[in-house]
Amino acid sequence: MHWFLLAIAILFETIGTAALKASHGFTRLGPSALSLGAYAVAFWFLALVLKVVPVGVAYAIWSGAGICLIAVIAALFFGQRLDLPAVLGMALIVVGILVINLFSNAAPH
């Protein structure tokens, strides 16, 4: 259940970040409100996860997955392109998340 809650936190964090970009520095009300609300939901779910998952593990997964997802969103919706080193770096982040989840005793299974 805690991994599902972490996935929700990651989803809302990426929504908040995409809306933050769309807010143009908090000059547009709709995206600004969406950003603040999404971040509030993301932190609430992350706080629930931290009752079970160690903070270092949860934050590594939350931030790493968020980086990769927002890069995809930025490419799809904001026309931002990634070069090969950026893609390889994000692939290493994904591999790191998998290693933590599959092999680490620090992550609850």
N, C-alpha and C positions, 0 to 999 in steps of 0.2 A: 504493500500500500504506500509506503514512504517513497518508493521510486515513481509511482504514479503522481504523487503530490509534487515531487521534484520536477517531473515533466510539465506539470501545470505551471509551476513557478517559472520554468525556462520559457514556456510559451508566452506567458504574460510579460516577462522581461523583454523578449524580442518584440512583442507588440508595442510595449512602451518605448523602446529604442527607435523603432520605425516611426512611431507617432512623434517622437521628439525631433527627428529629422524633418518630418512634415510640418512641424509647428513653426519652423523658421525662427528659432530663438524665442519661443513663446510669444510670437506676435500673432498667431492664429489661434483663436479660442478653442475650436473643436479638437484639433490635434493636440493642443496643450492639455486640455482636460483629459483626453484619452490617455496621453502619456502618463500623467500623474496618477490616474486611476489604475492603469495597468501596472505601474510600478508598485502601487500600494498592494494590489492583489499578489503580485510576484513575491514581495517581501513577506506577506502574510503566510503564503504557502511555504516559502523557504524557512520561515520560523517554525512552522509545524514539522518540517522535515528534520530540523536541527534537534528535535526531541529524541530522534532515533539515530541519525547519521552524524558522525563526527563532522565538525565544522569545516575542517580542512578538505575532507573528501567531498562533502556536499558543495562547498564553494568551488572547488576545482571542476566538478562536473557541471554545475550551474553556469559558471563563467565560460568554460570551454565550449559547451554546447551552445550557449548564447552567442559566442563569437562566430561560430560556424553558421548558425541559423541566420543571424543578422547579415552576414556576408552574402548568403543566398538571397535574402529579401532585398538587400541593397542592389544586387545585380538585376533582379527581376523588376523591381519597382522604381529604382532611382538611376538605373543605367550605369552603375558603377561596375567596373571590370577588374578582375583579379589576374595578376600575372602568375607564372608557374611557381615562383618561390612562395607566394602567398597561399596558393592552393596546396602545395606540399606542406607548408607550415600548419595549415588547418587539418590536413590529413593526419599529421603527427598528433595534433590535439585529440582527434577522434580516437586514434590508437591509444593514446594515454588514458582516455576515459574508459576504453575497453579493458585495458590492463588493470586499472583500478577495480572495475566491477568484476572482472573474471578471476583475478589472481590475488588481490590484496586482502589481507586479513583485517585491514583497517575499515573496509566497507562491509556493513552488515549484509548478509545474504539471505 
